[in-house]
């Protein structure tokens, strides 16, 4: 038996987590576990199997908290030293799922390099869900990390660091341009410290090289070398007027977009081979960390009392407020077009088609549109500050059925309707058939690059300058990527952007940072939407889904600052 522990004598046990039963001591029979008195007797008299030679990182055991005193006494009597003893709460049932999740959440949130386990089922489950190393003494197997997943997860960390550096660099260059423009003399030497500018040239070259090496692409290195060399030459010669003109005329946004695109494509390449496993790991990681926080911090929602009051009576509602009660889908009038074989409703006296033959489905869908555009709804796109009036060009990105674009047919001179899903194409053709003189249907994604399925907004709108452009975005969490592909459009036109900002927890913060960086003002819609998180929480002795509510604002509205 001792041979099974030989691998543990070769590693630093101060960073190893242990189960007790079956690892440090013999494993009790199932019948004993179900009887508290017999189990206490077992704990006191259990034979030790392995005595670590130093203080171990932690003991994470499936034993319930009520056995803490007996467990601590046994550990002391057997000279086993540890930094922390983690025991399961008494009301968690002993199931494979519960035990695996409980151990995973502590393993995730630690600096431990190994978990030593006795149960094969727990060992394989924790390893599969977490990609963390488990040594199982029952079979002597080491369940190691999947290196392809490690590459992806390490890449995710690198992606975040590089994206942040790119953001910081281009905030600096945009600030320089803004300061030059605001200065009457239009002279860079009067508004920028030249030593700081030299440091910027060193940093931006290093950033571009780092991104290029990360992505395995060399093209941008030559471009940034030419830019930095030219700027350095002009600084050295003190030709500040020429330097000013060069900076103002240089299309830096193309470098910026290409950097983001390289990072994005590299992460997509990483994820393609391990997509399912990575999704499982990242969901489990978030699940475990969130579970621990909820269970021990007992999260409350005092700042959302009104929303909570409504939610308790309307648990299936994303929108929180009595305005929802004004709408009744049964009262919606929907008709069926025999020729088109689709249902439609009259929206502002115009036909709005839906990709369904079911009148009931169409009623439900249209009622949802009316609810989300109510003046009190957090999903309402426009406000008194950011309206859709005075619009030369309207772009509906993520149009779905196209109601937002349909509302603009009498306000905008040109309308672009972008929807990539095949199911909406016939409905959109029917809806906008009467407005084909000013409406263009674009069956593509908006994004960071131009190819057969995707286009950037800068490419779509490249012929516009100095125009009043309104962009509506509802793109399932990809808004920042879409906007990064619209830098030129946002700089060269008077743009308004209304953007759904609730698809993931930090989407609003990501969008706020983007708009601040390009000197756009913004406002946030009033009220909150409630989302049932997919994380597990302890309930009735088991971990259940839908036990945490995430309150999110619905829409961010941005407009150009001056």
N, C-alpha and C positions, 0 to 999 in steps of 0.2 A: 504493500500500500504506500510505503514511504516514497517509492520511486516515482509515483504520480506527482509528487510535489517537487521533484528535482528541478524542473524549470524555474520554480519560484526562487530558488537559491541563487539564481544568476542575474536577478534584476533588482532594482531599487524599490523595496517594498513600501517606502514612504510615499509612493505615488500609486499604490495599488489598493483597490477596494475589494472587500471580502464579504461573502455570505458566511453565516455561522454554520447553520445546519448542513451537514454533509461536506463541509469544507474545514472549518476549525474544529468541529466536533462531529460525532456520529449523527446520522440522520434519523429522526423519529419516524415511527410507523404512522400511517394515516389515522388509525384508530386513536392513537395517543394525542394527536393534534386536536381532534374534535372534543377531547375531554380536558378541561382546564386543569383539574387537580392532577391528572396523570401527566399532563404536559409540564406543569411546574416541577413535578417530581423528576421528570426526564431532564429538564434543564439543569437542575441542581446536581444530578448524578452522571450527566453525559460524559462519555470518554473523549478526551482531546485527541484529535487526529494530527493537527499541525500547529506548532507554536512558532510564530514568526520571530526572527532573530532581532528585529528592531521595531520601532513604533510604526504601525501601518497607517495609511492615509485615512481610511474610514471603513467601518463595517456597515453594509447596507443589507439588512435582513428582512425576510418576509415575516419575521415574528411580529406580533402585535405589540403596541405600545404598553399594554397592561402587564407585559412580562419584562419590563425594563429592569426592575430591581434585581430579579433573579438572574437576568442575563448579565448585568454589570458585575454581580457577585461572582458568577462563574468565570467571567473574563479576568477578574482580579485574582481569583484563586489559582488560575492557570497562567498567570504572569503574561497575559496578552495585552500589549499596550497599543492604543489607537488614539487618533485625533478626534474622531467623532463616531458616535453610534446612532445610526439612522434606522428607526423601526416604523413599521406600517401603522397608520392610525387604526384604532380598534374597529371602526365601522367599515373598513375595506375588506370585502370578501376575498378569500384565498382562491383566486382563479388565475390561469396562465396570463390572461390579458392584463388583469390588474397588477399582478406581481411584476410583469415585464415592463409595463408602463411606469410603475413606481420606481423601479431600479433605473430605468432609462433616464428619467427626469433628473435624478441626482448625478448620474454619470455624465450627462450632457453638461450640467452646470458645475463641473469640477475640473480640476487639473490632472485628474487621474489618467494613467496610461493603460490601465488594465483592470478588468473586473474578473474576479475568480468566483465561479458559480458551480453548483453541484447538479442542478436540474438541466438536463439536455434541452428540454423545450424552452425554458427561460433563456438559456444561453443562445440558442439559434434565433429566437424571436428578437432579443435585444440587439444582436449583431445585425440581423437583417434590417431592422427598422432604424438603426442608428449608425451603422458602419463603424462601430467602435469595437475594440479588441476584447474578446472574452476567452478566458481559459476555463474549460470545463473539466473538473477532476473526475467526473463519472466515466468519461471515455478518453481522457488525456489529450483531447483535441484543442488546438488554438484556433478560434474563429477570428480570422484576421481581417484587416481592412481591405476593401476593394480599391486598388490603386487608381483605377480609372475614375472612380467617384471622388477620390481624394484630389485628383487633378482638377476636376470640375469645381469642387468646393474651394480649393486654393485659388483657382482662377476667379471665383466669385469675389474673394477678398481682394485680389489684384485688380479686378474690374472696378470695385468701389474706390480703391485708392487712386487709380489712374483717372477715373471719371471726375473725381474731386479735384485732382490736379489740373485737368483740362478746364474744368469750370473756373477755377481760380485764375488761371492764365488768361482766359478770355474775358473774365470780368475786368482784369487789368487793362487789356487792350481796348475794350469798349469804353472804359473810363478815360483813357488817354484821348480817344477820338472825341468823346463828349466834351472834355475840357478844352480841346483845341477848337472845336466848333463854337463853344460859348465865348471864346476869347477873341476880342476884336482883331488883334494882330495875327491870329492864326499861326502862332509860332510855338512849337513844342518846347523850346528851351525856356519859355516863360511860364509854363504850367506843369512841367515834369522835371524832376530831379534826374540829371543824366546818369549819375551813378546807379540810381534805382533802375533806370531804363537798361543800362548795360547788364545789370543782374537779371532783369527780365529776359533779355536775349539769351543769356546762358541757360536760364530755367526752361524757357519754352523749347529750346533746342533739345534739352535733356528729356523733357516730357514727350516730345514727338518721337525721339529715339526709343524711349521706354515703351510707348504704345506700339511702335513699329516692331520692336523685338517681341513683344507679347503676342502680337497678331501674326508674326512671321512675314511681314510685308516691308519692302524697302522703299517704295515709291516716294513717300512723304519726306524721307530723310533729305533727298536732294532739294526738294521744294523749300523746306525750312532752312537748309544750309544757305540757299540763295538769298532768302529773306534776311536771315540774321547777318550774313556777310555784308549785304548791301547796307543794312542799318548801321552796323559797326563801322563800316568805311565812312559813312556820312557823319557819324558822331565824331570819329577820330579827326576828320577834316573840318569839324565844326560847321558843316553846311546844314544848318538847322532848318532853313526854309525848304531846301530840297527834301530833307528828312520828313518834314511835316507833310509835304505834298505826297511823298511816297506812302506814308502810313495811311493817309486819308483815302488814297486811291486804291490801295491794295485790298484785294478781296480775301480777307482773313476768314470769312465765314465758310469758304470752301474747305480750308484746312480743318476748321473746327468740325464741320459735318463729317469729313473723312475720318477724323480721329474717332468720333463717336461710332461711326459705321464700322471701323476696324474692331473696336472693342465689342460692339454688339454681335458682329458676325463670328468673332472668335468664341464668344460665350455660347452662341447657337451651335457652333461646331462641337464644343465641349459637351453640350447637353444632348446632342443628337443620339449618342451611343448609350447614354445612361439616363435618359429622360425619366423613365418610370421609376427607377431606383432613387434618383435624386429628388423627385417630387415626394416620394414616400419618406425619405430621410428628412427633408426640410419641413414637411408637415409634422412629422413626429417630433423633430427638434422644437418647433414652435409650440406644439401641443404640450410637451413636457415642461418647458419653461413657463408657459402660461398656466398650466395646471398647478404648478408649485406656487406661483404668485397668487392665484385665486384662492387656493385652499388655505394658505397660511396668512395671507394679508386680509382675507375676507373683504374683497373689493366691494365697495358700495358706490352709489351714484347720486350723491346729494346735489350735485350741480345740474342733474337732469331729472329733477323730481316730477316736473310736469309731463315730460316725455314718458317717464316710467309709469305714471298714473294711467296714461292713455294705453300704454303697451300692455299693462296687466289685464285690461279689458278687451284688448284687440291684439292678441299675441301673434297673429299672422301678418301684421301690417308692418311694412318697411317705413312708411310715413307716419309721423306721430303728431296728431292734431285733429281737432274736430272738423277741420275743413274737409277731411276725407269723407265724412258722413254726408256731405252735400251731394255726393255722386252715387248714382244707382245704375248699374249696367243694364238692368232690366228695362230702364226707361230710354235707353239709347236706341235711336232709329238706324237700322242697317238694312241695306238692300242687296240683292244678288244680281250680278250682271251675267246673263246667260251666255253672251258672246265671249266675254273674257273668262268666264267660269271662276269668278272671284267675287267676294263681297266688298262693299264700299260703304262709307259713311260720308255725309256732307260736312266738311270742315270749313267753316267760314264761307258756306254756300259753294264750295268746290268739292268735287269728288276726290276722296282719299281712299285708295284701294289697299286691301290687305291680302296677303298670300294665303288665303284660306277660303274654302267653300262653306264653312260652318258659320252661320249667322251668330250663334252663341259665342264662338271664339272671337269673332270680329267685334262683337259688343264689348266683351271683356277687354280686348286690346285697346279699343278706342276710349273706353272709360278710363283705362290706365293713363292714356295721354292727357286726358282732361284733368285728372287728379294731379299729375306731376307738373302741370303748367298752371295750377291754381296760384293765385297771388301769395298765398301763405305757405306754399309748398317749398321745401328746401331744394327741390329739383328744378324750380322755375329758372329758365334760361336768362330772361331779361329783367331789368329793373329800371327805375327812373334814371339812374346814373348811366347804365350801360343798356341802351335800347337798340333796336334794329332799324331805327329811322336813319335817314341820310346815308343810304347804302348804295354804292355803285356796283359792288360785286358781293355776292353772298356765296359762301362755301359751306356746304353741309357735309361734314366728315363723320362717317358712321351714321348714315341717313336712315337706315332701316326702311320704314314705310314712307319717309320723306315729308312728314307733316311740317317740320320746321322750314324746309325749302318751299313747300306749298304756300305758307304764309307770306313768303317774300315775292311772290309772282307779280304783285302790283307795286312793290317798293324798290326792288333791285333791277338794274339794267341787265345784269348777267348773273346766272345762277349755276353753280357746279354742285351736282349731287353725287357724292362718293359713297358707294356701298358695294362691298366685295362679295357678300353672300348671294349665291345663285338664286335662292328662294325668293328674294325680293325683286329680281330684275323685271319680271313681267308686270308686277304690281306698279313699280315705278314708271314703266313705260306707259301704262294706262293712265296713271295719275297726271303725268306731265305731257301727255300727247298734245293737249291744247296750247301748251306753252313751249313748244319745241323751238320757237324762234329765239328764245333767250335762255333756255335750260339745256345743260349738257350733263348726260348721265355718264359717270365714270365708274365702271365696274372693277375698281382696283382698291388695294390698301393704300393709305397714305403712310409714308414712313421716311426712312433715312436714305433710301437709294432708289434708283430707277431701273426697273426690269419688267419682265412680262406681267407680273402680278402686283407691282408696287410702283408708286410714283411719289416724289417729294412735292410738297406744296410750292416750293420755289420753282420747280420745273413747270408745274401746272399754271402758275401765275407769273411767269417770268416776264411777260409783256406789260405788266402793270407797274406804274410808279406814281406816287402822289395821289392814289385813289383811296376812297373810303371803302374799306373791305371789312366785312363781318365774317368771322369764322366760328362755326359751331362745331364742337368736338364732343363726341361720345364714343370712345374707341376702346372700351374694355381694358383700361389701365395702361394704354400705350400712348397717352397724350404727350408726355415729355418727348418721346422719340419723334412723334409727328411734328411737334413744334420746333425741334432741333433741325428738322428738314424744311423749316419755313423762315429761317433767320433773315434771309435777304428780303423776303416779303414783309416781314414785321418791321424791318428797318426802313424800307423804302416807301412804305405806305402808311396811311392813317388807319390802323387796324383796331378792331374790337374783337376780342376772343371770349366766347362763353364756353366753358369746358366742364363736363361732368368730372367730379374729383373724388369719387367715393369707391372706386373699384378695388383698391387695396388700402391698408391702414394709413400709410404715409404718403398717399398720392397727393393730397392737398399740399403738404409741406414741400414736396418735390416741385410742384407747379409754382408755388409761391417763390421759391428760390430761383426758378427759371425766369419768371417775370421780373423779379428784382434785378437780376443780372442784366437784362436787356432794357432796363429803365422803363418798364411798363407799370403803371398803377394798377391796383386791383381791389376788388371787394369780394366778400364771401357771402353766399346766400344765407338768409336767416333760417334758424331752426336746425334740426338734426334728423338724419335717417338712422334707423336701428338695424344692425346686421347681426344675425345669429352666427357666432364664430364656430368654426368646425373643431375647435379644441375641446378636449374632454375635461370634465370636472367631476369631482366626487359627488354622487347623489345616491342615497339609499344603499350605500355599501358598494356601489359600482361606479365606474367612470362612464358618464353619459355625454352624448353630444348636446349642443344647444344649451349651454349653461353659462355662457358669457355674452353680454350684449356690447357691441362696439358702436358707439355713437359717432357719426361722421356728418360733416357738412356735405351738402349735395353738389354745389356748383361754385366755381370761381369765375369771376367776370373781370377781364383785364382790358385796359385801353392804354394807348401810347401816352407816355409822360413827355412833358416839354420843359 
